[in-house]
Amino acid sequence: MPVFSRHVAHPVVGFIAPCLPTKTDKLPSGGEWLHEIKHDGFRVIARKKGAQVKLYSRPGNDLTYRFPL
């Protein structure tokens, strides 16, 4: 299923949706597991193509305009 950007009328080419965290009472153990503490805020996915950088939300909405340089 294509992901649509808020500011683009066509699918975001090459967008890869991130893995979503799973809430649990007990963490898995072993050397192959990594864990991340959830802090307030939101994650932004950065995509760089040449000199252009675009920022996306988890579902693929373009957030670049929210972080002007």
C-alpha positions as CSV (number, residue, x, y, z in Angstrom):
1,M,0.0,0.0,0.0
2,P,1.5,3.4,-1.0
3,V,2.1,6.0,1.7
4,F,0.9,9.5,0.9
5,S,2.6,12.6,2.0
6,R,0.6,15.5,3.4
7,H,2.2,18.0,1.0
8,V,2.6,15.8,-2.1
9,A,-0.2,14.4,-4.3
10,H,1.6,11.2,-5.1
11,P,3.1,8.3,-3.1
12,V,6.4,9.0,-1.4
13,V,8.8,6.9,-3.4
14,G,11.1,4.7,-1.4
15,F,9.4,5.4,2.0
16,I,10.0,2.6,4.4
17,A,7.6,2.5,7.3
18,P,9.4,2.0,10.6
19,C,8.9,-0.9,12.9
20,L,6.5,-0.1,15.7
21,P,7.3,-0.7,19.3
22,T,5.4,-3.3,21.3
23,K,4.4,-2.8,24.9
24,T,5.2,-5.7,27.2
25,D,5.6,-6.4,30.9
26,K,8.8,-8.5,30.5
27,L,11.7,-7.6,28.1
28,P,13.1,-10.4,26.0
29,S,16.6,-11.4,26.9
30,G,19.7,-12.4,25.0
31,G,22.6,-10.7,23.1
32,E,20.6,-10.1,19.9
33,W,17.9,-7.8,21.5
34,L,18.1,-4.0,21.6
35,H,15.7,-1.9,23.7
36,E,14.8,1.8,23.6
37,I,13.2,3.8,26.4
38,K,10.1,5.8,25.2
39,H,10.4,9.5,25.9
40,D,7.8,12.1,25.3
41,G,7.8,13.7,21.8
42,F,7.7,12.1,18.4
43,R,10.0,10.4,16.0
44,V,11.0,11.8,12.7
45,I,12.4,9.8,9.8
46,A,15.0,11.7,7.7
47,R,15.6,10.9,4.0
48,K,18.5,12.4,2.2
49,K,18.8,12.6,-1.6
50,G,21.8,14.5,-2.7
51,A,21.7,17.9,-0.9
52,Q,18.0,17.6,-0.2
53,V,16.7,16.4,3.2
54,K,13.1,15.5,3.8
55,L,11.6,14.7,7.2
56,Y,8.7,12.3,7.6
57,S,6.4,11.1,10.4
58,R,5.7,7.4,11.0
59,P,2.9,7.1,8.5
60,G,4.8,9.1,5.9
61,N,3.5,12.7,6.3
62,D,6.0,15.3,5.2
63,L,7.2,17.2,8.3
64,T,10.0,19.1,6.6
65,Y,8.1,22.4,6.9
66,R,8.0,22.0,10.7
67,F,11.8,22.1,11.0
68,P,13.0,25.0,8.9
69,L,16.7,25.7,8.7
